[in-house]
Amino acid sequence: MSGEHFLVVGTDTGVGKTVFVGLFARYL
């Protein structure tokens, strides 16, 4: 799964967005 696709799905579901933010924070 590409990062862009994951971001779109996360933003659309809301729950996925929280997961995306959590994963994004790990890379910071």
N, CA, C and O atoms as a Tinker XYZ file with bonds, in Angstrom:
   112  protein
     1  N      0.850000   -1.205000    0.000000    73     2
     2  CA     0.000000    0.000000    0.000000    64     1     3
     3  C      0.878000    1.245000    0.000000    63     2     4     5
     4  O      1.778000    1.384000    0.828000    81     3
     5  N      0.606000    2.141000   -0.931000    73     3     6
     6  CA     1.407000    3.354000   -1.032000    64     5     7
     7  C      1.063000    4.320000    0.092000    63     6     8     9
     8  O     -0.023000    4.248000    0.667000    81     7
     9  N      1.975000    5.213000    0.401000    73     7    10
    10  CA     1.746000    6.188000    1.464000    64     9    11
    11  C      0.581000    7.099000    1.137000    63    10    12    13
    12  O     -0.208000    7.446000    2.017000    81    11
    13  N      0.468000    7.488000   -0.125000    73    11    14
    14  CA    -0.611000    8.395000   -0.524000    64    13    15
    15  C     -1.965000    7.723000   -0.353000    63    14    16    17
    16  O     -2.914000    8.329000    0.144000    81    15
    17  N     -2.045000    6.456000   -0.772000    73    15    18
    18  CA    -3.308000    5.724000   -0.653000    64    17    19
    19  C     -3.691000    5.585000    0.817000    63    18    20    21
    20  O     -4.855000    5.761000    1.179000    81    19
    21  N     -2.717000    5.271000    1.656000    73    19    22
    22  CA    -2.964000    5.096000    3.083000    64    21    23
    23  C     -3.453000    6.402000    3.699000    63    22    24    25
    24  O     -4.330000    6.405000    4.563000    81    23
    25  N     -2.872000    7.517000    3.241000    73    23    26
    26  CA    -3.258000    8.828000    3.756000    64    25    27
    27  C     -4.695000    9.151000    3.380000    63    26    28    29
    28  O     -5.457000    9.667000    4.198000    81    27
    29  N     -5.065000    8.846000    2.136000    73    27    30
    30  CA    -6.427000    9.106000    1.664000    64    29    31
    31  C     -7.431000    8.282000    2.460000    63    30    32    33
    32  O     -8.460000    8.797000    2.898000    81    31
    33  N     -7.126000    7.004000    2.643000    73    31    34
    34  CA    -8.024000    6.124000    3.396000    64    33    35
    35  C     -8.127000    6.596000    4.846000    63    34    36    37
    36  O     -9.217000    6.634000    5.416000    81    35
    37  N     -6.995000    6.952000    5.433000    73    35    38
    38  CA    -6.986000    7.402000    6.826000    64    37    39
    39  C     -7.801000    8.664000    7.023000    63    38    40    41
    40  O     -8.548000    8.785000    7.994000    81    39
    41  N     -7.658000    9.609000    6.096000    73    39    42
    42  CA    -8.384000   10.870000    6.205000    64    41    43
    43  C     -9.874000   10.643000    6.028000    63    42    44    45
    44  O    -10.690000   11.327000    6.647000    81    43
    45  N    -10.230000    9.682000    5.182000    73    43    46
    46  CA   -11.640000    9.416000    4.882000    64    45    47
    47  C    -12.337000    8.695000    6.031000    63    46    48    49
    48  O    -13.517000    8.935000    6.289000    81    47
    49  N    -11.622000    7.821000    6.716000    73    47    50
    50  CA   -12.237000    7.027000    7.773000    64    49    51
    51  C    -12.185000    7.725000    9.125000    63    50    52    53
    52  O    -13.033000    7.479000    9.983000    81    51
    53  N    -11.205000    8.585000    9.321000    73    51    54
    54  CA   -11.084000    9.258000   10.614000    64    53    55
    55  C    -10.276000    8.404000   11.574000    63    54    56    57
    56  O     -9.293000    8.867000   12.151000    81    55
    57  N    -10.696000    7.151000   11.744000    73    55    58
    58  CA    -9.963000    6.228000   12.610000    64    57    59
    59  C     -8.592000    5.956000   12.008000    63    58    60    61
    60  O     -7.578000    5.945000   12.707000    81    59
    61  N     -8.582000    5.736000   10.703000    73    59    62
    62  CA    -7.319000    5.499000   10.010000    64    61    63
    63  C     -6.414000    6.714000   10.101000    63    62    64    65
    64  O     -5.190000    6.589000   10.129000    81    63
    65  N     -7.026000    7.892000   10.148000    73    63    66
    66  CA    -6.248000    9.127000   10.253000    64    65    67
    67  C     -5.484000    9.144000   11.566000    63    66    68    69
    68  O     -4.330000    9.570000   11.617000    81    67
    69  N     -6.126000    8.683000   12.620000    73    67    70
    70  CA    -5.470000    8.632000   13.921000    64    69    71
    71  C     -4.275000    7.686000   13.872000    63    70    72    73
    72  O     -3.218000    7.967000   14.436000    81    71
    73  N     -4.462000    6.562000   13.188000    73    71    74
    74  CA    -3.386000    5.586000   13.045000    64    73    75
    75  C     -2.257000    6.187000   12.223000    63    74    76    77
    76  O     -1.082000    6.007000   12.542000    81    75
    77  N     -2.620000    6.907000   11.155000    73    75    78
    78  CA    -1.621000    7.529000   10.292000    64    77    79
    79  C     -0.804000    8.546000   11.070000    63    78    80    81
    80  O      0.418000    8.605000   10.933000    81    79
    81  N     -1.471000    9.337000   11.880000    73    79    82
    82  CA    -0.778000   10.346000   12.687000    64    81    83
    83  C      0.172000    9.663000   13.664000    63    82    84    85
    84  O      1.283000   10.137000   13.902000    81    83
    85  N     -0.279000    8.539000   14.229000    73    83    86
    86  CA     0.556000    7.799000   15.167000    64    85    87
    87  C      1.803000    7.262000   14.487000    63    86    88    89
    88  O      2.899000    7.328000   15.043000    81    87
    89  N      1.632000    6.725000   13.270000    73    87    90
    90  CA     2.768000    6.205000   12.518000    64    89    91
    91  C      3.672000    7.340000   12.077000    63    90    92    93
    92  O      4.896000    7.204000   12.088000    81    91
    93  N      3.075000    8.463000   11.687000    73    91    94
    94  CA     3.839000    9.624000   11.243000    64    93    95
    95  C      4.705000   10.153000   12.384000    63    94    96    97
    96  O      5.844000   10.568000   12.172000    81    95
    97  N      4.153000   10.132000   13.594000    73    95    98
    98  CA     4.882000   10.622000   14.760000    64    97    99
    99  C      6.111000    9.757000   15.029000    63    98   100   101
   100  O      7.123000   10.250000   15.527000    81    99
   101  N      6.022000    8.479000   14.703000    73    99   102
   102  CA     7.156000    7.576000   14.930000    64   101   103
   103  C      8.341000    7.935000   14.043000    63   102   104   105
   104  O      9.496000    7.757000   14.429000    81   103
   105  N      8.038000    8.449000   12.835000    73   103   106
   106  CA     9.104000    8.797000   11.909000    64   105   107
   107  C      9.743000   10.135000   12.253000    63   106   108   109
   108  O     10.829000   10.445000   11.764000    81   107
   109  N      9.087000   10.926000   13.083000    73   107   110
   110  CA     9.636000   12.237000   13.453000    64   109   111
   111  C     10.691000   12.086000   14.536000    63   110   112
   112  O     11.268000   13.078000   14.978000    81   111
